[in-house]
Structure formats: structure tokens, C-alpha cells
């Protein structure tokens, strides 16, 4: 396995464990322990931890090491508010630049999402949701906009918990994705942005409600 592939594999795996609550807030990430667990050298672990630090999942303390950050609802709402605005713009701008191969890819993701709904695979549904969105945003000609969205998404991936914590919402989400795809096929940028904004607002509201409920 190439270094970049190992790095990405460890990064995604550790991030999954943090989001899923398998590594708890305040818990240390010991490089040597993780290297043994994933059967890789320490270098890709260090790179993955650096990426997790950049995305706000861990803090690296000198002479102590990496510790997992706790989920901050207020910061999450702030980032999601910015994401909604940027993603609505990208949804509108992307419509005229989505070619046939990209449409085919989106159709394939939709089919996979439907299978996840049928099998109650909410975790995988969340990952496919991200792939669907970023595939669309990548088509827009404003690459700075895409980079900002991707960066903010990586910093707010606790939002993926919504697909697990609020599974009844996933059927509505799936329907909205199909509507979004139809708007893209009709080259209706305003409709695409409207659907995206509605979907994001609903998901964020429900996720925050679930978080607040768990605290009470």
C-alpha cells in the first residue's frame, strides 16, 4: 500500500472511530499503539493525526501527544451555517457544467444510496451523501469555492452522525437527492440551490435537536 493510501486509510479510520464514539473526547491517540493496530509504520499515523488536528478532531499537545476534542454544538452550527450558504451557491453554479459522465456517476451513487436505505446501512449512506454532494460541487468552475466547501465539510463531519442518530430522516433525504438530480438534468440552478438549502437546514436542525435531547 502506497504512503498516501495508508495515510488516507488511517485518517478516515480514526475519524470514523471519533465520530462513532469509539475514541472518546479527551482520550489520547498513541502513535505506536495505532501503528500496531493498523499494521503500518508510525509515519502515516503522524500524517493522519496532523490532518485530524487541522480538521479540528484532535489537539496535539507538546510532550503529551494527540487528544480527541469533544463535539462543540455551537461551533458546529456556525460551520454548518457557512456551509449552507457556500453549498447553495455551488449547487447553482455547478448545474451548467455537469457532463454526461458526471451524471452517470451521480445516478450510480443514487442507486447505492437506495440500497443503503433498504439495508438500513446509515453509516454508508452518510459517506455516499458526501460523495454525491462533492461530485456536484467539483463541477463548478470556481475551484476556490470547492476547496472552501471541502475544507469546511472535513471540519464538520460530525454532521454524518445525523444519518445514524436520525435514521427516519434518511428516506426524506434520499427523495431530496433524487429531486436535486432532476433539477440538474433540467439545468435549473435556482431549483437545485433551493433543494440543497432545504435539505441542509432540515438535517442540521434535526441533528442539533438530537444532541440537545441527549444532554437532557
N, C-alpha and C positions, 0 to 999 in steps of 0.2 A: 504494500500500500504506500503510495507517494506521501511525502510530508504534508502537502496541502490537504490531501484527502484525510489523513489522520487528524490533522488539526481541526478540520471541519466536523469530522465524526465525533471527536471528543467534545468540541464546543456544543454541538447540537445535543449530544447525550447528557452532558452536565446541565445544560439549560433545561432540558426535559425534566431532569430529576429535581431541579429547583422549582420549576413551575408546578410539577406534580406533588410537591411537598415531601419528596423522598430525602432531600437535603434541606434541613430546616434553617430558618433565619438564625444567624449567629454561629452556625456550625462552620468549622474550618474545612477548607479543601486542601488536603495534604498532597503535594505533588507526587511523592514517592508512592503513597497508597493508591492514588488514582492511576498512576502508571502501571502498577501491578494489576489493578482491576481490569484495565483495558488492554493490558499486554502491549504497551507501547513505551517508547523512551520518554524521559521527562520533558524533552523539548516541545513536542506538540501539546503537552499538558500546559506548559507555561504560556504558550501562544494562545491556547484556548481560554485560559484564565484571564489573560490580558484583554481578550475580546469581550469576555463576560464583564470585566471591570468597565470597559468603555460603554457597554450597553446597560450598566447600572445594576447588574445582578449580584456582583460581589464587590467588596472593597479589599484592597491589598494594603496591609499594614506592615511597615518596615520591621524586620526582625520577628514578626509574628506569622505573616503569611496571609492567605486569602480567607475572608469570611463572607458568608452569604448575607446579603441585605434582606431586610424584611420588605414586604409589599407595602407601598405607600399609596393609599387610595387617592389622596389629594394630588400628588404628583402624576398619578396615572390619569386622572380626569383632565389635568392640564395638558398632558401629551396627547390624549385622545381628542381633545377639542381642536388642537392644532392639526392633528392627522385628518380629522373630518374635513376641514377647510382645504387642505392640500390635496387630499384624495378626491374630493368633489371636482376640483379644478382638473386634476389629471384624468379623471373619468371622462370629463367633457372634451379635453384636448386630444385624448387618445383615439376617439371614435374614427376619425378620418384616416388614421394611419394603421389600422389593424388589417393585415392582409389575410389571404386565404389560409396559409399555413398556421397563422396565429389563431384564426377562427377554429381551425381543426383541433388545435391544441386545447382551446377553451372548451370545445364540445367534449373532448376526451376527459378533461378534468370534471366537467359536469356529470358525465357518466360514472366516474369514480366516486364522486360525492353522493350520487344516488345510491350506490352500493353501500357506502358508509351509513347512510340513513337507514337502509334496510337491515343492516347488521348491527345497528347501534354502536358503530365504531366512532365515537365522538372525538376521540383524540386525533385520529387520522383525518377526520372531517375538518378539524381546525387547521391542520397543515395544508390540506388541499385548498381551503379557503384562502390562505395566504398566497399560495401558488397562483390561484385564479386572479386575485387582485393584482399581484405584482406583474403577472404576464400582461395584463391590460395596461398598467401604468408604464411599463417599459416601452410600449409602442409610441408614447407621446414624444415629440421631438425635443422637449425641454429636459435635458438629462440632469440638470441641477435639481429640478423638481422631483425627478425619480429618486435621485440619491438622498434627498431630504426625507422622502417618504420611507424609503428602505431603512434609513438610519433610525427614524422615529419608531418604525414598526419593530425593529430589533430591540429597541429600548422599552417597548411596551407589550412584549409578548405574553405577559400575564393575561392579556385580553383573550388569549386562546383558552383560558380556563372557562370562559363563558360557554363554550361548546360542550364542556363536561358538566359544569355546575348548573346550567340551564338547558338541558338536552331537548326539552319540548320546544325551544325556540328554533332548533335546527331545521325543522320542516319549513317554517316560515322563511328562514334564511335561504334554504335551497330554492324555494319559489322565487325569492327576490333575485337570486343569481341567474335563474332562467330568464326572468323579465329583463335583467340587465343585458344579458347576451342578445335578446331580441332587439333591444334598443340599439345595440352596437350594429347588428345586421342592417337595421334601418338607417344607420348613420345619424341617429338622433342624440346628439351630445347633451342637450339640455335634459332629456329624459334619463339618460344614463347617469348624469350627475344627481338628479332628483332621487333616483332609486338608491344610489350609493349613500347619499346623505341620510335618507330614511332608515336604511339598513343599519348604518353605523350608530345613529342615535339610539335606535331600539336596543342594539346589542350592548352598548355602553351603559344605558340606563338599567337594564336587567342585571348586568354584571355587578354594578355598584350596589344595587339593591340586595343582591345575594351576599355580597361582602358585609354590608351593614347588618343584615339579618344574622349572619354567623357570629357577629360580635355581641349581639344582644342575648 
